[in-house]
């Protein structure tokens, strides 16, 4: 009986998706609407994501245009962006808010690279935890006799291959993001 690694593979994919979403929130000098995803605006008494109350378009490599459906919310959007402290400046105009992304300094780039490394390490720790869960299951199966010594060895080998592949994939994601951050 071969061990079923499907749940483990699903967990690995979830970890990769999490890391990808974390990386998308890091500002790399280019204007991208995903940087505004976590900013909540006070709208009619509720906290609402910007994308739910306005259109967000890319105007150029360094600016976004936020066009609220209700122009009375321009000030609230501007306040929410300022409070988010993501290092952008805003300029209100007749039809909404322009978000301007300043050039990244060398110091900020190094800080972002460090953040990329931290996020990747968090993902690797998650992979390690999942590996430990599987190893515990395999050990328990070996102890109670439901898994033979050969099956245990084979499953352990297969698990390590999957972990190595996952770590390699996470590393390449981090290297790609680091290169993007350091790009001038």
C-alpha positions, -999 to +999 in steps of 0.1 A: +000+000+000+016+033-011+011+064+010-013+090-004+005+123-007-024+142-023-033+162+008+004+171+013+007+182-024-025+203-019-009+219+012+022+227-008+002+244-035-016+264-008+017+275+006+029+286-028-003+306-034+002+323+000+038+332-008+028+345-042+001+367-027+025+380-001+050+388-028+024+406-048+019+430-019+055+441-019+060+473-039+087+469-065+087+504-080+060+496-105+024+507-100+002+477-095-034+477-082-028+447-059-008+470-036-042+486-027-060+453-020-056+454+018-065+491+022-099+495+037-120+527+033-147+540+055-177+538+032-213+544+045-203+532+080-185+501+069-149+493+062-147+483+025-118+474+002-110+502-023-116+478-052-153+474-040-160+511-042-139+523-072-123+514-104-085+512-102-065+516-134-028+518-142-020+552-157+017+546-162+046+527-147+046+549-116+009+559-111-026+545-106-059+562-110-087+555-085-121+565-098-147+560-071-183+554-081-194+580-056-172+611-059-180+620-022-156+592-012-125+608-027-114+622+006-120+589+024-100+570-001-072+596+001-072+593+039-072+555+039-042+554+015-023+579+036-030+559+068-019+526+052+017+538+051+027+520+019+050+548+008+030+564-020+017+599-024-018+609-035-032+637-055-070+642-057-085+655-089-120+661-103-127+624-110-108+606-082-074+601-067-041+596-085-017+574-066+020+581-073+047+556-066+081+572-059+113+556-071+127+531-046+158+540-028+187+515-025+180+512+012+143+504+006+153+479-021+176+461+004+148+461+030+124+446+005+149+419-004+152+411+033+114+409+035+113+386+005+137+363+023+116+364+055+084+355+036+102+326+018+115+313+052+080+315+066+068+294+036+097+269+041+088+265+078+052+257+067+065+230+044+086+216+072+056+215+095+036+196+069+065+172+064+066+166+102+028+158+102+033+132+074+064+117+092+043+113+124+016+096+104+041+073+088+058+065+121+025+057+137+016+034+108+049+017+112+044+012+149+009-002+146+020-025+118-002-009+090+029+002+072+058-022+066+095-012+069+099-011+031+068+010+026+079+033+054+113+038+037+098+043+003+072+068+016+099+087+035+120+089+003+090+101-017+082+127+009+117+141+009+116+144-029+083+163-027+098+186+001+129+192-020+108+201-051+086+225-030+117+242-014+132+246-049+100+261-062+098+285-033+134+295-037+129+302-074+098+324-066+119+343-041+148+348-065+124+361-092+109+386-067+144+397-055+154+403-091+122+423-097+129+444-065+165+451-074+157+460-110+164+497-117 
